[in-house]
Each structure stands twice: as C-alpha cells, then as structure tokens.
Amino acid sequence: MLLVFDVGNTNIVLGVYQGKKLLIDWRLTTNFQRSADEFGIIVIELFEKANINYHEVEAVIVSSVVPNIMYSLEHSIRKYFKLEPIVVGPGVKTGINIKTDNPKEVGADRIVNAVAAHELYRKPLIIIDFGTATTFCAVGENSDYYGGAIVPGIRIAAEALFERAAKLPRIELVKPHNMICKNTVQSMQAGIIYGYVGQVDYIVNKMKAEMKKYDESKPFVVATGGLANLIATESVMIDEVNSFLTLEGLRVIYEKNK
C-alpha cells in the first residue's frame, strides 16, 4: 500500500492506495504545533478505525506547501512507519517541464495537480485548485507547465469581510438563491460566492486566450479543492471537478520514482 500526504495551509489530506485504487482518504486540520508522536498516533488511529493494517504500508509520499510542519511529519513517518518518505521537490521525477522564470518557486501542490491532470486527460489544461489560496495553472498537451495566477481563497475573502468590517458577521459559505438579497448574511454570501464565480470565469477566459500563443487550443478546465463544487455549479468555464486530483498526482509521482 501507498500512503500519500497533501499538506496545505488549512488542511492535510491523506490517502491510502492499493495499486491504482484509492481505498480511503482523510482530512486533518493543519496544526503547526503537532509533534511527530501526535502525527503518528493520529494517523495510526485513522488506519485502525478503517480496519486497515498500517504495517502493510510500503511507501509514503508527501507534497507540502508548509515548510514549518515538515520536520515533525517526516520524523513521524520514519518513527511509526519505518519508511523514508518521498518529498515532492527538486530531484523528484514528475515528467512536467516547468517553463516559468524560476521553477523552484512553483508550489509542490501545483506540480502534483499538473502531473495528475496530464496523466488523466492528455490535452491542454487549465487547473484550478480551490485551497487557502486559489491557484490557476496552464499546462500544455505535452506536459509543459506555462505558469498561472494566484488569488486569495474564498474563505480568506469571507474572513476578511468579517475581520475588517465592524458590523459584518462571520458567515457560512452557502449559495443564496438570489443576487438581490434582503438581509446582510445573504448579501455577503451572494457577493462572495457569485463574485468569486465571476472572477474564476474571467481569469479562465483570459488564460484560454493567452494559451493560443503556445499553440494550445481549447484547454480542458478541471477544478479541485474543498470548495470546487460550490463554484463549479455556477461557473460556465469549469468542465469537470476532480476532488482527488492531488492525491492521484502523488500516486503517479510515486510510480515515476519508486
């Protein structure tokens, strides 16, 4: 079995693969204060509750955009699984040709998503990852990573309104039925969610036009991340939602490096 970790600023998503099949996935809060032992105990408890023998894990691969958490996590993997984790970064084979000014700046999560999407779709791509930040990535049919855009995530936008406007409340991110709303909460929900849909569609439309410069026509738009479905139901640009894109990318990268 293969254990994969996608470490984000808000959540850590774990998955267990048997071959190409994802057996189970879990989501933990990213906590900078957890020790290696706390990580180990939590993960082993998850295995036990799912009736999966953690001793059968043969390899571990990690993608992280949170450097401060990596010492404890890597030490935990070595201590509790007796394995040396593969950490996505320089020196790890991905099959992606990074065409940006400084390839080392590109987040591991963006590369992992590109690997998975290229493996699955084999066509020009725009990948949107709705995480703490929302990232937009342009990937060519021949696995060239051209770059993209980064915007504040939808939860950040909602929290900013609550924190910076004295009389506005913290809201739940659910879609109201109307754009012209009759109360403050629904007005905020409409503005944030439908405004975000507009932002997504505008950015994707601009990226599609620019990808013609690279002879990449009609890119397929795939979305992933916790809030992808919320936005995709209103977006006219998103072709498909794949909630497990990052985990799948980690599996593919492991296959290339094992």
SEPA-326351 format. One line per 4 residues: number of its first residue (from 1); their letters; for each residue x, y, z of N, C-alpha, C. Coordinates in steps of 0.05 Angstrom, whole numbers, plus 5000, padded with zeros to 4 digits. Layout:
<atoms>
NUM	A	X Y Z X Y Z X Y Z; ...
</atoms>
This chain:
<atoms>
1	MLLV	5017 4976 5000 5000 5000 5000 5017 5025 5000; 5006 5046 4989 5020 5072 4988 5004 5092 5004; 5018 5107 5022 5005 5128 5038 5014 5155 5026; 4995 5172 5020 5002 5198 5008 4992 5220 5027
5	FDVG	5008 5242 5028 5001 5265 5044 5001 5290 5027; 4980 5305 5027 4979 5331 5014 4976 5352 5036; 4998 5366 5042 4999 5384 5065 4993 5413 5055; 4970 5423 5062 4963 5451 5054 4963 5469 5078
9	NTNI	4958 5494 5074 4958 5514 5095 4935 5511 5115; 4913 5500 5105 4889 5497 5121 4884 5468 5130; 4888 5449 5111 4884 5421 5116 4906 5403 5106; 4909 5380 5119 4926 5359 5109 4907 5336 5099
13	VLGV	4909 5329 5074 4893 5308 5063 4910 5283 5059; 4901 5261 5070 4916 5236 5068 4900 5216 5051; 4914 5198 5038 4900 5177 5023 4917 5152 5024; 4903 5129 5021 4916 5103 5021 4909 5090 4994
17	YQGK	4929 5083 4979 4926 5069 4953 4934 5040 4955; 4918 5024 4942 4925 4996 4936 4928 4994 4906; 4952 4994 4896 4956 4997 4867 4946 5025 4859; 4928 5025 4838 4917 5050 4829 4890 5057 4842
21	KLLI	4882 5040 4861 4856 5045 4874 4859 5060 4900; 4845 5082 4903 4844 5097 4928 4825 5084 4947; 4836 5072 4968 4820 5057 4987 4804 5075 5006; 4818 5097 5015 4805 5114 5034 4820 5141 5035
25	DWRL	4807 5162 5043 4820 5187 5046 4810 5200 5072; 4827 5217 5084 4821 5232 5108 4830 5261 5106; 4818 5278 5122 4825 5306 5122 4830 5315 5151; 4854 5326 5156 4862 5336 5183 4866 5366 5181
29	TTNF	4862 5380 5203 4869 5408 5205 4899 5411 5206; 4910 5429 5191 4939 5434 5192 4945 5449 5218; 4961 5436 5235 4967 5446 5261 4998 5447 5264; 5008 5472 5265 5037 5475 5266 5049 5465 5293
33	QRSA	5032 5461 5313 5042 5453 5340 5044 5423 5344; 5034 5407 5325 5035 5378 5329 5063 5367 5329; 5068 5350 5348 5094 5336 5349 5094 5312 5330; 5117 5300 5326 5119 5276 5310 5102 5254 5322
37	DEFG	5103 5251 5348 5087 5230 5361 5057 5235 5358; 5048 5260 5359 5020 5266 5355 5011 5258 5326; 5028 5266 5307 5022 5258 5279 5020 5228 5277; 5039 5214 5288 5040 5185 5285 5015 5172 5298
41	IIVI	5008 5180 5322 4985 5168 5336 4959 5174 5321; 4956 5198 5311 4932 5205 5297 4929 5188 5272; 4950 5186 5256 4949 5171 5231 4944 5142 5236; 4957 5130 5256 4953 5102 5262 4924 5097 5272
45	ELFE	4913 5115 5287 4885 5113 5296 4866 5113 5272; 4872 5130 5252 4856 5131 5228 4856 5104 5214; 4880 5092 5212 4882 5066 5199 4866 5045 5215; 4869 5045 5241 4855 5025 5257 4825 5028 5256
49	KANI	4815 5052 5256 4786 5056 5254 4775 5047 5226; 4792 5048 5206 4784 5040 5179 4790 5010 5175; 4799 4996 5196 4806 4968 5194 4827 4962 5172; 4846 4980 5170 4869 4977 5151 4894 4973 5167
53	NYHE	4910 4954 5160 4935 4948 5174 4957 4967 5165; 4965 4985 5183 4985 5005 5175 5012 4993 5170; 5016 4968 5180 5042 4954 5175 5045 4947 5146; 5023 4947 5131 5024 4940 5102 5031 4963 5084
57	VEAV	5035 4987 5096 5043 5010 5080 5072 5005 5072; 5077 5006 5046 5104 5000 5035 5119 5025 5027; 5105 5048 5024 5118 5073 5016 5100 5096 5023; 5113 5119 5027 5099 5144 5034 5110 5166 5016
61	IVSS	5092 5183 5006 5100 5206 4990 5085 5231 5001; 5099 5253 5001 5088 5278 5014 5091 5301 4995; 5070 5317 4992 5071 5343 4979 5064 5364 5000; 5080 5385 5002 5075 5404 5023 5080 5433 5014
65	VVPN	5063 5451 5022 5068 5480 5019 5072 5493 5046; 5077 5477 5066 5080 5487 5094 5107 5476 5105; 5128 5491 5100 5155 5481 5109 5157 5476 5139; 5143 5492 5155 5146 5490 5184 5136 5464 5196
69	IMYS	5120 5450 5181 5108 5426 5192 5124 5401 5184; 5143 5404 5166 5155 5381 5153 5174 5365 5172; 5188 5378 5190 5206 5363 5207 5190 5343 5224; 5168 5352 5236 5152 5334 5253 5139 5312 5236
73	LEHS	5129 5319 5213 5115 5299 5196 5135 5278 5186; 5157 5287 5175 5177 5267 5165 5187 5249 5187; 5193 5261 5211 5203 5245 5233 5182 5225 5242; 5157 5233 5241 5135 5215 5248 5133 5191 5229
77	IRKY	5136 5196 5203 5135 5175 5183 5158 5155 5188; 5182 5166 5193 5205 5148 5198 5201 5131 5224; 5190 5144 5244 5187 5130 5270 5165 5109 5270; 5142 5116 5259 5119 5099 5261 5115 5080 5238
81	FKLE	5125 5088 5214 5122 5070 5191 5148 5057 5182; 5170 5066 5195 5196 5055 5188 5203 5059 5159; 5195 5081 5147 5199 5087 5119 5211 5115 5115; 5226 5118 5094 5236 5144 5086 5217 5156 5065
85	PIVV	5203 5178 5072 5184 5188 5054 5196 5202 5029; 5183 5200 5007 5190 5216 4983 5176 5243 4987; 5191 5264 4986 5180 5291 4988 5182 5305 4961; 5160 5313 4950 5159 5325 4924 5175 5352 4925
89	GPGV	5194 5354 4907 5212 5377 4906 5234 5372 4886; 5255 5389 4887 5278 5385 4869 5289 5357 4871; 5295 5345 4848 5307 5319 4847 5286 5296 4845; 5261 5303 4848 5240 5283 4845 5229 5284 4817
93	KTGI	5227 5261 4803 5217 5260 4776 5187 5264 4775; 5179 5283 4758 5150 5289 4756 5140 5286 4727; 5158 5289 4708 5150 5288 4680 5139 5314 4670; 5139 5335 4687 5129 5361 4679 5152 5380 4672
97	NIKT	5150 5393 4650 5170 5413 4641 5162 5441 4650; 5175 5451 4670 5167 5477 4682 5179 5500 4666; 5162 5517 4654 5171 5538 4636 5169 5566 4650; 5169 5567 4676 5167 5592 4690 5195 5605 4693
101	DNPK	5195 5630 4702 5221 5644 4706 5238 5630 4726; 5226 5621 4748 5241 5607 4769 5226 5582 4777; 5232 5559 4765 5217 5535 4771 5215 5527 4800; 5236 5535 4816 5236 5528 4844 5214 5543 4860
105	EVGA	5203 5564 4848 5182 5579 4862 5155 5565 4860; 5151 5548 4841 5125 5536 4836 5119 5516 4858; 5096 5520 4871 5088 5504 4894 5085 5474 4887; 5093 5457 4906 5091 5428 4901 5063 5420 4894
109	DRIV	5043 5432 4907 5015 5425 4901 5008 5430 4873; 5018 5452 4861 5011 5458 4833 5024 5438 4814; 5049 5430 4820 5062 5410 4803 5048 5383 4805; 5040 5375 4829 5026 5350 4833 5000 5349 4818
113	NAVA	4985 5371 4819 4960 5373 4804 4965 5371 4774; 4986 5384 4765 4993 5383 4736 4999 5355 4728; 5014 5340 4744 5021 5312 4738 4995 5296 4736; 4977 5298 4755 4953 5282 4754 4936 5289 4730
117	AHEL	4932 5315 4726 4914 5323 4704 4925 5315 4677; 4952 5318 4673 4964 5309 4648 4960 5279 4644; 4964 5264 4666 4961 5235 4664 4932 5227 4657; 4913 5241 4668 4885 5234 4665 4873 5243 4638
121	YRKP	4881 5267 4629 4867 5279 4607 4883 5281 4581; 4909 5283 4582 4926 5284 4558 4917 5304 4538; 4912 5329 4547 4904 5351 4529 4912 5377 4543; 4911 5399 4528 4916 5425 4541 4897 5429 4565
125	LIII	4908 5441 4586 4893 5442 4611 4895 5469 4625; 4874 5476 4639 4874 5497 4659 4865 5484 4685; 4881 5484 4705 4875 5471 4731 4870 5492 4752; 4847 5490 4765 4840 5509 4787 4839 5493 4813
129	DFGT	4854 5502 4832 4855 5489 4858 4844 5508 4879; 4820 5502 4890 4807 5519 4910 4817 5512 4938; 4839 5523 4946 4850 5518 4972 4850 5544 4989; 4869 5546 5007 4872 5570 5023 4875 5594 5004
133	ATTF	4893 5590 4984 4894 5608 4961 4882 5592 4938; 4871 5606 4918 4861 5592 4894 4882 5596 4872; 4891 5574 4861 4912 5575 4840 4901 5567 4813; 4910 5580 4793 4903 5574 4765 4929 5566 4750
137	CAVG	4930 5543 4738 4954 5534 4724 4948 5526 4696; 4965 5534 4677 4963 5527 4649 4984 5506 4642; 4974 5484 4632 4991 5461 4625 4986 5452 4597; 5007 5448 4581 5005 5441 4553 5000 5411 4549
141	ENSD	4993 5404 4525 4987 5377 4518 5011 5359 4522; 5035 5370 4518 5060 5355 4520 5073 5358 4548; 5057 5365 4568 5065 5367 4596 5083 5391 4602; 5080 5412 4586 5094 5437 4592 5077 5453 4612
145	YYGG	5090 5462 4634 5076 5478 4654 5084 5507 4648; 5064 5523 4639 5070 5550 4630 5069 5571 4652; 5054 5566 4673 5050 5585 4695 5021 5589 4701; 5014 5611 4713 4986 5615 4720 4982 5640 4738
149	AIVP	4961 5638 4755 4954 5660 4772 4947 5650 4800; 4949 5667 4820 4942 5661 4847 4925 5683 4858; 4902 5676 4870 4885 5695 4883 4878 5686 4911; 4869 5704 4929 4861 5696 4955 4838 5676 4954
153	GIRI	4839 5656 4971 4818 5636 4971 4791 5648 4981; 4770 5634 4975 4743 5644 4981 4739 5647 5011; 4751 5629 5027 4748 5631 5056 4763 5656 5066; 4786 5662 5054 4801 5686 5062 4784 5710 5056
157	AAEA	4771 5711 5034 4754 5734 5027 4732 5738 5047; 4719 5715 5055 4697 5717 5074 4707 5726 5102; 4731 5716 5110 4742 5723 5136 4751 5753 5136; 4761 5762 5113 4769 5790 5112 4746 5809 5116
161	LFER	4723 5803 5105 4699 5819 5110 4691 5820 5139; 4692 5797 5152 4685 5795 5180 4705 5810 5198; 4730 5807 5191 4751 5819 5209 4755 5849 5204; 4750 5859 5180 4756 5886 5174 4731 5905 5174
165	AAKL	4708 5893 5174 4683 5910 5174 4669 5905 5201; 4667 5925 5218 4658 5921 5245 4630 5909 5248; 4612 5915 5230 4585 5907 5234 4577 5882 5216; 4596 5871 5202 4591 5848 5185 4597 5822 5200
169	PRIE	4580 5802 5200 4584 5777 5215 4601 5757 5199; 4610 5737 5214 4622 5714 5201 4599 5697 5189; 4603 5688 5164 4581 5674 5150 4589 5646 5142; 4569 5630 5137 4573 5603 5125 4573 5606 5095
173	LVKP	4591 5592 5082 4594 5594 5053 4574 5575 5039; 4549 5585 5037 4528 5571 5022 4517 5591 5002; 4507 5580 4980 4498 5596 4958 4469 5605 4962; 4464 5631 4963 4436 5641 4964 4422 5638 4937
177	HNMI	4396 5639 4938 4380 5635 4913 4380 5661 4896; 4385 5684 4908 4382 5709 4893 4408 5725 4895; 4411 5743 4875 4433 5762 4876 4424 5787 4891; 4399 5795 4888 4388 5817 4903 4377 5806 4929
181	CKNT	4392 5809 4951 4385 5796 4976 4373 5815 4996; 4357 5805 5015 4341 5821 5033 4353 5823 5061; 4376 5810 5066 4389 5812 5092 4419 5811 5089; 4433 5819 5110 4462 5822 5109 4476 5796 5103
185	VQSM	4469 5775 5117 4483 5749 5113 4481 5740 5085; 4456 5740 5073 4453 5730 5046 4466 5750 5026; 4467 5775 5032 4480 5794 5015 4510 5788 5014; 4522 5782 5037 4551 5774 5037 4555 5748 5022
189	QAGI	4538 5729 5027 4541 5703 5013 4539 5707 4983; 4520 5723 4974 4517 5727 4945 4541 5742 4933; 4550 5762 4947 4573 5778 4937 4598 5761 4936; 4603 5746 4957 4628 5730 4957 4627 5707 4937
193	IYGY	4605 5691 4938 4604 5667 4921 4601 5674 4891; 4581 5691 4885 4577 5698 4857 4599 5716 4846; 4610 5733 4864 4633 5749 4856 4657 5731 4849; 4660 5710 4865 4682 5692 4861 4679 5676 4835
197	VGQV	4654 5669 4829 4648 5655 4803 4656 5673 4780; 4649 5698 4782 4656 5717 4761 4686 5720 4758; 4700 5721 4780 4729 5722 4780 4741 5698 4766; 4732 5674 4774 4742 5649 4762 4738 5649 4732
201	DYIV	4714 5655 4724 4708 5654 4695 4724 5674 4679; 4728 5698 4690 4743 5718 4676 4772 5710 4673; 4784 5700 4695 4812 5691 4694 4816 5668 4674; 4798 5648 4675 4800 5626 4657 4797 5635 4628
205	NKMK	4778 5653 4623 4775 5663 4596 4800 5677 4585; 4813 5693 4603 4838 5706 4595 4860 5685 4590; 4862 5665 4607 4882 5645 4604 4878 5629 4578; 4853 5623 4572 4848 5608 4547 4858 5624 4523
209	AEMK	4853 5650 4523 4862 5667 4501 4893 5667 4500; 4906 5669 4523 4935 5670 4523 4948 5643 4515; 4934 5621 4521 4946 5595 4514 4948 5591 4484; 4934 5607 4468 4936 5605 4439 4964 5612 4430
213	KYDE	4978 5629 4446 5005 5637 4439 5024 5613 4440; 5017 5593 4456 5033 5569 4458 5022 5546 4441; 5004 5553 4422 4992 5533 4405 4977 5512 4420; 4965 5520 4442 4949 5502 4459 4920 5511 4456
217	SKPF	4904 5497 4440 4877 5505 4434 4857 5490 4451; 4835 5503 4458 4813 5492 4473 4821 5476 4498; 4834 5489 4516 4843 5475 4541 4819 5465 4557; 4822 5442 4568 4802 5430 4586 4806 5441 4614
221	VVAT	4784 5450 4627 4786 5463 4653 4777 5444 4675; 4795 5436 4692 4789 5418 4714 4794 5433 4741; 4775 5429 4759 4776 5442 4785 4779 5421 4807; 4793 5428 4828 4796 5411 4852 4797 5428 4877
225	GGLA	4798 5415 4900 4798 5430 4925 4771 5430 4939; 4771 5438 4964 4747 5435 4981 4722 5449 4972; 4725 5472 4959 4702 5488 4950 4698 5488 4920; 4710 5469 4907 4708 5468 4878 4679 5464 4869
229	NLIA	4664 5446 4882 4637 5441 4873 4619 5465 4877; 4623 5480 4898 4607 5504 4903 4609 5524 4880; 4633 5528 4870 4638 5547 4849 4630 5535 4821; 4636 5509 4818 4632 5496 4792 4603 5496 4784
233	TESV	4585 5494 4803 4556 5493 4796 4546 5519 4783; 4561 5541 4786 4553 5567 4774 4572 5575 4751; 4596 5564 4751 4616 5572 4731 4608 5561 4703; 4613 5578 4683 4609 5569 4655 4635 5559 4643
237	MIDE	4657 5561 4657 4683 5554 4647 4694 5527 4657; 4685 5519 4680 4696 5494 4691 4683 5470 4678; 4699 5452 4667 4689 5429 4652 4685 5405 4671; 4701 5402 4692 4699 5379 4709 4711 5385 4736
241	VNSF	4700 5373 4757 4711 5374 4784 4723 5347 4790; 4748 5347 4799 4761 5322 4808 4772 5327 4836; 4757 5317 4856 4764 5323 4884 4790 5310 4893; 4799 5289 4879 4822 5274 4887 4846 5278 4868
245	LTLE	4846 5301 4855 4867 5305 4835 4895 5305 4848; 4898 5318 4870 4925 5320 4883 4934 5293 4893; 4916 5278 4905 4924 5251 4914 4932 5233 4891; 4917 5236 4869 4923 5220 4845 4951 5228 4834
249	GLRV	4957 5254 4835 4983 5263 4826 5006 5251 4843; 5001 5250 4869 5022 5238 4886 5026 5209 4880; 5005 5195 4874 5008 5166 4866 5024 5164 4841; 5018 5181 4821 5033 5179 4795 5062 5186 4799
253	IYEK	5068 5207 4815 5096 5214 4820 5111 5192 4835; 5097 5178 4853 5110 5156 4867 5118 5134 4846; 5099 5128 4828 5105 5108 4807 5129 5115 4791; 5133 5141 4786 5156 5150 4770 5182 5149 4785
257	NK	5181 5148 4812 5205 5150 4829 5211 5125 4845; 5194 5105 4845 5198 5082 4863 5222 5065 4853
</atoms>
